[in-house]
Each structure stands twice: as structure tokens, then as C-alpha cells.
């Protein structure tokens, strides 16, 4: 069953700078899309506020995934230990 996920690219002070909604059969596909959008938002040529994090909110309004610039060395799904 397909579910709607809302992806938000977050800038300074937790302010959303870009939003996208996608329909996907699972969180894994939404996570891949979110990380791809996050990488694109961090390229040096991009204008506007710097992207600091990305989050995914499910259709019920619950945050189900978050990734930030401080997590970049650990890989998605791993702890920063």
C-alpha cells in the first residue's frame, strides 16, 4: 500500500527551505529520495540558505526520519556513538 511522505530540507534555526511530498510503498524509498534531495541542496552552487538537515514526516504528522550535516560521517541508520 502506498503512503504519502513529506520531505523537508531544513536550514538554519530549523526553518524549512524546501518541501516535497511523495507517495511511496515504504520508508526506504522515501529515505533514498530525501537523502538525494539533501545532497542536491548542499551543493556549493545552490543559492539561498544552507541546508543543515532533512526530515521525513509521514501522513499522520509523525517525524519518521531525520538526517543532518553532523551525521554525514556515520552513514544513514547508524548511530553517531
Secondary structure, DSSP 8 states (H G I E B T S, - for coil): --EEEEEEEE-GGG-EEEEEEEEESSHHHHHHHHHHHHHHHTSTT--SS---EEEEEETTS-EEEEEEGGGTTT-TT----
